[in-house]
Amino acid sequence: MLSPKTIEIVKSTAPVLEVKGTEITRYFYEKLFERHPELLNIFNHANQKKGRQQTALANTVYAAAKHIDQLEMLLPAVKQIAHKHRSLGIKPEHYPIVGEHLLLAIKEVLGDAATDEIINAWGEAYGVIAKVFIDVEEGMYAEAESEVNGWRGFKEFKVIKKVKESSKITSFYFQPTNGAGVPTYLPGQYISIRISIPGEENLHNRQYSLSTAPGKDYFRISVKKEDDNKPEGKVSTYLHDHVEPGDVIEVSAPAGDFTLDVSKPSNVTLISGGVGITPLFSMLEGIAEANPVRKVTFIHGSKNEEVLAFSEQVEKNIEKLENGESYLYLDKETTAPCYHKGYMAAENLSPIVDKDSQFYICGPAPFMTNVIKSLMKIGVKEDQIHYEFFGPAMKLDVAEAVEV
């Protein structure tokens, strides 16, 4: 337990961390990788270069300072981050290294304002917070290992099939090289893949949603090929251009808390944009296979028909449902048939959504902000809305979005 004095000191730093947070985390990562380059084998290089990891950590540090006397309020965020840590192989011995460099960054950026009293208080607070993460993550490691066909860390899988789904998205099917089966998972979860790219000094980790329902003898991910000149395009380009059936890739056990219980009777609306369709298709297929009486509305937005993936598979699963509907949004310039040409908005969503259902949303952050804004305008409550980021969890400013 933290002393009242420590809590008071840490909480007093929250306003400063809100302003200086990203400056602190930028310095933190710079020094961390300078002194411990081996950690570059764990972290997503693209998120580092785009600044997303720095922003996500800054938000976490600020939240910790603000709620240090009510750590239970942080538990949902802790669990979400812990899923990613477990998927990437973060270990207890990494936490003292992170703590040392975080305190160093706070001292460097705040200068004389970071008194010994403040640094000592943050050191004590970090120890408590780190233990929460370590304990939660160990529980997740143990749970993944105890599953039938489960394991801890990374395991070798062989690519058994590669299928082009659209001009931009390709699916990869994996099975364990040791002949074992794959564990079950919850629709919406993801796996991490770890690959070595020729000419690259470090390993590369990426997390991809499982794009099919559980219960099969393989994993499937469906990857959008990004621009190879951008940081986020390095791995996806390598997968598309160089990985073929027979190749071996390291894979972690399924993780993630953006999940759907397919057995529930409540109505559900699944809304996706672009490659955000991958976890939602897993949910749709899972419901169609396990609970076809459930009412499902599937709404997807794509730039055009050329980049559209899974359209036939979506319709096949909608046909299995007793009360299923699907709606497609395409760009204004397309000539292909669809429900609406243009952005999803309150006026065109209102006629097709069940306002009392549970909503699951995945896609680019601007897309999700717009959709959530539109849903709330037509009366959908915030607690009915669930969404997933690809990459570090960032905050959607829903209150601001509603006013736009």
N, C-alpha and C positions, 0 to 999 in steps of 0.2 A: 504494500500500500504506500502511496505517496504521502508525504507530510503536507499539512495545510500550507506551509510556507512554500514548498516546491510547487504546489498547485497554483498558488497565487502568482508566483514569479512566471511560470510558464504561460498562464492565461494572460498575463500582462504583455507578453510578447506577440500575442495574436494580431493586433493591428499592424505591427511592423512586418510580420511575416506575410500578411495579406498583400502588402505593397512590394516587399523585397523578395518574396518567395521564389519566383523564377530566377532571379539573379543568384540567389543562394544555391538553387539546385543546378543551375548551369555550371557554377564553379565546383560544386560537389562532384558532378559526373566527370568534369575535366580532370580533377585531381585523382578521383577514384580510378579511372582507366589509365592515367599516367603511372600510377604506383602499382596497380593490379591489372595489367593488360589481359591476364587470363580470364577476367570477368567478361571480356568482349566475346567470349565463346557462349555466353548465356544471354546477354542483352540483345534486343532487337536494334540493329544498327540504324535501320530506317527511321524508327521512332526517335532515336537520338538526334539524327540529322535534321528531322523536321521539327524538333523541339517538343514533341508530344509527351515524351517521357518526363522531361523536365517540368512541364506544366502539371502533369498528373501528380508527380511527387510533391510539387509545391502546394497543390490543393490538399493533399493528404497531410502534409506537415501543418498547414494552417488549421485544418479540421482537428488535428490532434491537440494543438494548442488551445483552440476554442473550447473543446469538449474534454479536456484532460481530467476534469472532475466527474465526467459521465462517460467513461469509456464504452459503456454498453451501447451508447448512441452510434459509436463507430463500427459496431460489429457487422452490420450489413456490408459496409465498404471493406472492412477487413476480410470478410469471407470472399468477396469478389476478387480482391487483390490476391488473396491466398490461393484461390483456384489457379490464377495465372502463374504464381510462384511455383506451385506444385507441378504444374504442367511444364515449366521450364527447368525444374531441378534445383531450385533455390534450397540451400541447406542451412542448418543452424550456425555453422561456422562462418557463413557470409555476413551474419548480422553484426558482429563486433567490428568488422571492416567497414561496413556501411555507417555504423554509429560514429566511428572515429572520424570519418571524412565528412559526415554531416555536421558535426560539431566544429570541425575545422572550417567548413564553408560558412557557418553562421558567424564565427569569429572574424573571418576574413572580410565578409561583406558588411557586417554591422560595425566593425572596428571597435572603437572605445566604448560604444554603446553596449557591446556584448561583454559585460563585466564577468568576473570570475563567478559571481553568484548566479548569473543567468546561465553561463555555460555549465556549471555544476548541476543546476536544476534541470536543464535539458538533458544532461547525461543521465541523471537519475530517471527522468521521465522516459527517455528512449529505452532504457533497460526494461522498464515495465511494458512498454508498447511492443518491443521486440519479442518479449516472452509470450505475449498474446499471439503474435503472428506465428512464432515457432510452434506453439502448442496446437493452434488451429491447423497449421500445415501438416504437422505430424499426424494428426487425426485423418487428414485427407490422404496422405501417403499410405497410411495403414489401411484405410478403407479401399483404396484403389488396388492395393496388393492382395486384399482378402477376397476380392471378386473372383468368380470363376473365370479362369484364364487371365486374371489380373497380374499386374507387376508394378514395381517401383522404379522410377527413373525412366530411362529410355530403353527401347527394345528394337531389334532389327526386324523390319518388315520388307517384303518383296512387292514391287509393283506388278500386279497381275493383269491389269487392263488400263488403257488410256483412251478416253472417249471425248471427242470434240463436241461440246454442247452448243456453241455459238462461235461467232468470229472472235470473241474475246475470252470465253470461258471453256476450260477443259477439265474433265473429271479424271481423277486418279483413284484406282482401286488397289487396296493393300491387304496382304495377308502375312501373318508372322512367318519368318523363315524357319522356325523350329517345328512347324506343322501343327502348332496349337491353334485353338479357336480364338475368337476375339471376345472380350467382355461385353456385357450389355452396357447401355448408356441411356441417358435421357435425351429425347429430341431437343435440339438446340445447343447441345454441348459441342466442344471443339477438341482437337488434338494439337499437339505441337509436333512439328517435324524438324529434324536437325540434319543439315546437310553440309558437306564440304564442297565448295566450288573451286575448281582448278584456278590457280593464280591468286586466290584469296587467303590471307594469313589466318583468319579466324573462321570458326564454324558459324553457320547462320541458322537461327531459330525463327520459325514463323508458326503462328497459330491459325488453323483453318477449321471452320465449322464442319462437322460431319453432315454431309448433304443427303443422307438417306436415313430411313427409320432404322432403329435397332432391330436385332434379331436375325441378322444375316451372318455369313461366315467371313465377312470382309468389312473393312472400313472404306468409306468413299469421301473424298474431299473434292470440291469443285473450285478451281482457282481462276481468277481473272488475271489475264496478262496485262501488267502495268507497263508503262513506258520504261524501257531499260535504262534510260538516261536519268531516271529519278531513283532516289534511295529505295523506295518501296518496290521498285521494279526488278531489282537484282535477283531475288529468289524466284518470283513468279516467272520471269523470263527464262531462268535456268530450267525450271520445271517444264515449261512449255516446249522449249527448244532442245533440251538435252536428256531429260528423264524419260525412259522407255520401259515397257514391260520387261521384267527380269532384273531391273536395277534394284538395289537395296538402299533403304532410307531408314534412319532411326526415328522412332515414333514414341510419344509419351501416351499414357492412358488418358481416356476422355475426362474432361474437366469443364467447369463453367456452371454458373447459376442462372443463366437465361434459359430456363427450361419450362417445358409444358407437361403436366400430368395428363396423358391422353385418356385416362379412364374417367375423368370427371364429366358430369353431365352438362355443365354450364356452356353457354354459347361462346364461341371464340371467333375473333376476327384477326387474320394474319395479314399484315401490310408490309411489303418490302419494296426496296428500290435497288435496281442494279444487281450486283452480286450479293446483296443483302438477302436475296431469296434463299440462299443455301441453308441456314438454320430453320427457316420457316417452311421450306419444302420438307425437311425432316419431320417437322411437327405435323404438317398436313398428311404425309404418308403414314405417320404413326397413328394418327386418329383414324384414317381410312381403314387401316389394317386391324386396329384393336377396338374401335368404338364408332362404327359407321353410322350409328343413330344420332351422333352429336351434330348440332348445327354449326357449320363452318362457313365463313366468308373469307375468300382468299383474294387479296387485292395486290397487284404488282405493277410497278412502274418501270419502264425501260426506255432508253433513248430512242431505239428503233427496233424493227423486227430482226435486223442482222445481228444485233448483240443480245437478243432475247434468248434466254436459256430455259429449258424444262417446260416449255408451253404444252407439249403433248403429254408429258408425265403429269403435269398439274391436272389436265383435263381428265386423264384416266383415273386419278384419285378422286376428283370431284364426282365422277360418275359412280364411284363405290359408295358415296355418302347418300344417305336418305334425304338429307337436307343440306346440300352443299352448293355454293355459288362461287364463281370466279369472275373477276373484273380486271381488265388490262388497260393501263394508261400508257400511251406512247407520245413521243415528241410531236409538236404541232406540224412539223414538216412531213411526217410520214404519210404514206398513202395506204398503209395496211389497216384492216378493220380492227377496231378496239372500242372499249366502252367510252373512253374520253381521250382527246388529243390535247395535251397540255398538263399543267401541274395539278396535283391533288389539292383540292380546296374544299372549304366547308360546304359550298353550294353543290359540288358534284359528289362529295362523299355522303352527305346527309341522306340521299334517297336509297343508298345501298348498304349502309352499315346498321347493325343492331346496336343501338346506344347503350343497351344493358349488358352487352357481352364483355368479355375480357379481351383486351387488345395487345397483340404482340407485334412489335415494329423493329425492323432492322434495315439499315441502309446508310448512306453518307449522312454526316451530322446535319447539314443544312436541310436535307430531305426529311430527317426525323423531326427536326424543329418545326418545319412547316406542317407536317402531318399532325403532330401533337397539338400545335396551335389550332389547326382546323378542327380536330376532334373536340377540343375543349370549347371551342366556339359553338359547337352544336350540342353541348351539354354532357359530354363524356367526362367523368370524374377522373382526377389524376391517379387515384388508387386503382383504376381499372387498366391503366396503361403500363406496359412493360416494354423496355427497349434494350438493345444491345449495341455496343460499340465494337468495331473491329480495331484492335489495338488497345492502348491504355485508356481506361475509363475517363472520359471528359464530361464536364457538366453541361447539360443543355439548359439554357436559361429560359425555361418555359414561361415564367411570369412576363419576361420581356417579349417573348415570342407572341404571347396572346395579345399584346398591345399593338403589334405591328400592323 
